[in-house]
Amino acid sequence: MDELETLEQRVGEKWAAAAATRAPQWDLDDDPLDLSNWSTGDPDTAPVMQFPRERWASYPAKRTATLLMCEKLLDHADELTDQLWVLLCAAMVYGGRTRIA
């Protein structure tokens, strides 16, 4: 693993942990991930993808700078306003990348 991949993994784990603490604690069913009753359709006719997957190009220097900035913000995740949280999430998803397809 190179340095950027290691940084991406470390910051991604911090981001996921911070997102889990910020998520509202809904009163859901016993097992919200039980998908058995969601569809009554025939499982043999699975939907076919209509569009190709998105492809992204990453600029290593820009992505590294973005991830370092995000890591500094995540060190103070409990102090972030909602506006800064949205900015942080947008930077994590799109910062240092461009969509090519």
Rosetta silent file (secondary structure, phi, psi, omega in degrees, C-alpha in Angstrom):
SEQUENCE: MDELETLEQRVGEKWAAAAATRAPQWDLDDDPLDLSNWSTGDPDTAPVMQFPRERWASYPAKRTATLLMCEKLLDHADELTDQLWVLLCAAMVYGGRTRIA
SCORE:     score description
SCORE:     0.000 S_00000001
   1 L     0.000  132.641  177.526    0.000    0.000    0.000 S_00000001
   2 L   -85.915  177.606 -173.685    1.375    3.393   -0.853 S_00000001
   3 H   -63.448  -40.050 -179.200    1.109    6.452    1.377 S_00000001
   4 H   -64.880  -41.499  178.586   -2.003    7.869   -0.304 S_00000001
   5 H   -64.809  -39.584  177.662   -3.916    4.591    0.051 S_00000001
   6 H   -64.186  -44.235  178.372   -2.906    4.349    3.707 S_00000001
   7 H   -63.321  -43.034  179.274   -3.990    7.946    4.312 S_00000001
   8 H   -60.171  -42.331 -179.782   -7.267    7.335    2.460 S_00000001
   9 H   -67.861  -44.795 -178.135   -8.000    4.288    4.612 S_00000001
  10 H   -63.597  -47.023 -178.844   -7.104    5.996    7.897 S_00000001
  11 H   -69.945  -36.192  177.432   -9.144    9.127    7.190 S_00000001
  12 H   -61.878  -39.363  177.710  -12.020    7.070    5.793 S_00000001
  13 H   -66.582  -40.764  176.999  -12.226    5.077    9.019 S_00000001
  14 H   -63.335  -41.750 -178.954  -12.234    8.291   11.084 S_00000001
  15 H   -64.389  -43.261  179.243  -14.917    9.751    8.816 S_00000001
  16 H   -63.587  -40.823  178.712  -17.109    6.653    9.108 S_00000001
  17 H   -65.366  -41.914  179.023  -16.809    6.686   12.896 S_00000001
  18 H   -66.828  -38.469  178.887  -17.683   10.392   13.045 S_00000001
  19 H   -65.669  -36.727  179.350  -20.630    9.885   10.688 S_00000001
  20 H   -65.875  -34.882  179.139  -21.938    7.061   12.867 S_00000001
  21 H   -77.093  -27.010  179.755  -21.936    9.302   15.929 S_00000001
  22 H   -83.381  -20.062 -177.021  -23.652   12.159   14.058 S_00000001
  23 L   -65.254  140.676  177.214  -26.388    9.975   12.576 S_00000001
  24 L   -64.853  143.805 -179.338  -29.746   10.280   14.298 S_00000001
  25 L   -91.241   85.231 -178.037  -30.573    7.329   16.484 S_00000001
  26 L   -73.407  151.466  174.741  -33.863    6.278   14.924 S_00000001
  27 L   -90.676   90.846 -175.960  -36.192    3.835   16.590 S_00000001
  28 L   -97.341  175.933  175.669  -36.212    1.207   13.863 S_00000001
  29 L   -60.157  175.293 -179.500  -37.559   -2.320   13.697 S_00000001
  30 L   -58.438  -42.275 -179.608  -35.649   -5.095   15.392 S_00000001
  31 L  -131.375   90.237 -176.620  -33.603   -5.793   12.271 S_00000001
  32 L   -67.806  -14.336 -179.477  -33.632   -2.849    9.835 S_00000001
  33 L   -95.039    5.935  177.106  -31.344   -4.721    7.446 S_00000001
  34 L   -77.697  107.824 -175.074  -33.752   -7.620    6.966 S_00000001
  35 L   -97.936    8.687 -173.721  -34.653   -7.271    3.291 S_00000001
  36 L   -63.604  -29.461 -177.113  -36.760  -10.422    3.005 S_00000001
  37 L  -103.425   13.025 -177.616  -40.076   -8.558    2.893 S_00000001
  38 L   -80.123  -32.522 -174.296  -38.996   -5.673    0.652 S_00000001
  39 L  -131.014  137.862  175.526  -39.685   -7.276   -2.683 S_00000001
  40 L  -109.966    8.350 -178.213  -42.309   -9.704   -3.843 S_00000001
  41 L   -76.061  173.029 -179.867  -40.892   -9.926   -7.356 S_00000001
  42 L   -76.526  120.121 -178.151  -39.299  -12.927   -8.987 S_00000001
  43 L   -68.004  -16.625  179.447  -35.649  -13.158   -7.862 S_00000001
  44 L   -74.423  -17.683  179.531  -34.716  -14.839  -11.158 S_00000001
  45 L  -106.042   65.894 -179.956  -35.393  -11.607  -13.043 S_00000001
  46 L   -66.481  143.722  179.906  -32.790   -9.437  -11.389 S_00000001
  47 L   -64.624  143.804  179.653  -32.627   -5.888  -12.740 S_00000001
  48 L   -96.910  137.596  178.224  -29.942   -5.253  -15.330 S_00000001
  49 L   -60.737  132.052 -179.669  -27.687   -2.227  -14.933 S_00000001
  50 L   -96.984  -20.265 -176.678  -28.745    0.431  -17.407 S_00000001
  51 L  -127.903  147.243  177.134  -25.793    2.769  -16.963 S_00000001
  52 L   -70.786  158.632  177.524  -22.066    2.093  -16.655 S_00000001
  53 L   -66.087  151.341  176.478  -20.358    2.698  -13.346 S_00000001
  54 L   -70.102  147.451  176.015  -18.839    6.109  -12.752 S_00000001
  55 L  -121.978  137.115 -176.553  -15.111    6.402  -13.247 S_00000001
  56 E  -123.928  143.114  171.835  -12.991    8.864  -11.326 S_00000001
  57 E  -106.525  138.069 -178.676   -9.464   10.153  -11.813 S_00000001
  58 E  -111.963  134.717  174.831   -7.540   11.104   -8.699 S_00000001
  59 L   -97.606  108.007 -170.219   -4.859   13.789   -8.533 S_00000001
  60 H   -54.464  -43.923 -178.157   -2.466   12.451   -5.863 S_00000001
  61 H   -67.225  -43.871  179.625   -1.163   15.804   -4.579 S_00000001
  62 H   -67.543  -39.492 -179.869   -4.632   17.376   -4.420 S_00000001
  63 H   -66.445  -40.663  178.416   -6.167   14.250   -2.879 S_00000001
  64 H   -62.763  -45.139  179.057   -3.434   14.085   -0.231 S_00000001
  65 H   -62.075  -41.160  178.979   -3.936   17.761    0.675 S_00000001
  66 H   -63.620  -45.059 -178.674   -7.697   17.229    0.875 S_00000001
  67 H   -66.273  -36.511  177.177   -7.359   14.153    3.081 S_00000001
  68 H   -65.789  -40.449  176.661   -4.937   15.927    5.434 S_00000001
  69 H   -63.235  -43.474  179.415   -7.380   18.832    5.755 S_00000001
  70 H   -63.936  -38.271  179.200  -10.225   16.389    6.419 S_00000001
  71 H   -63.744  -40.192  177.424   -8.166   14.564    9.027 S_00000001
  72 H   -63.851  -40.825  177.236   -7.541   17.824   10.897 S_00000001
  73 H   -65.680  -38.356 -178.878  -11.274   18.580   10.825 S_00000001
  74 H   -69.441  -22.968  175.213  -12.100   15.058   12.010 S_00000001
  75 L   -64.693  -21.956  178.225   -9.813   15.510   15.008 S_00000001
  76 L  -121.168   38.559 -173.565  -12.405   18.070   16.169 S_00000001
  77 H   -61.036  -31.498 -178.314  -15.479   16.311   14.752 S_00000001
  78 H   -73.518  -13.199 -179.279  -17.559   16.891   17.882 S_00000001
  79 H  -100.995   -2.791 -175.344  -17.129   20.674   17.485 S_00000001
  80 L   -74.162  137.207  172.264  -18.136   20.897   13.797 S_00000001
  81 L   -75.562  169.563  178.622  -21.242   22.824   12.831 S_00000001
  82 H   -61.580  -37.461 -179.926  -23.661   21.278   10.361 S_00000001
  83 H   -65.611  -42.023  178.087  -22.283   23.504    7.596 S_00000001
  84 H   -68.659  -33.164  177.817  -18.706   22.388    8.252 S_00000001
  85 H   -64.201  -43.410  178.295  -19.834   18.765    8.392 S_00000001
  86 H   -63.747  -41.394  177.279  -21.411   19.057    4.926 S_00000001
  87 H   -62.242  -42.350  178.189  -18.235   20.711    3.625 S_00000001
  88 H   -62.178  -44.425  179.938  -16.145   17.917    5.129 S_00000001
  89 H   -64.275  -40.753  178.013  -18.338   15.240    3.537 S_00000001
  90 H   -64.627  -40.073  178.487  -18.156   16.926    0.128 S_00000001
  91 H   -66.059  -38.718  178.649  -14.371   17.169    0.409 S_00000001
  92 H   -63.701  -38.924 -176.055  -14.114   13.495    1.360 S_00000001
  93 H   -80.726  -45.441 -170.258  -16.161   12.408   -1.643 S_00000001
  94 H  -109.995  -15.170 -172.924  -15.023   14.830   -4.349 S_00000001
  95 L   -64.465  125.433  178.380  -11.819   16.502   -3.137 S_00000001
  96 L    77.043   15.544 -179.443   -8.813   15.888   -5.378 S_00000001
  97 E  -131.146  159.877  171.560  -10.834   13.852   -7.862 S_00000001
  98 E  -141.571  142.497 -178.957  -12.592   14.443  -11.139 S_00000001
  99 E   -82.684  127.926 -178.790  -15.256   12.355  -12.819 S_00000001
 100 L  -108.303  -14.849  176.645  -14.180   11.094  -16.218 S_00000001
 101 L  -159.882    0.000    0.000  -17.172    8.926  -17.120 S_00000001
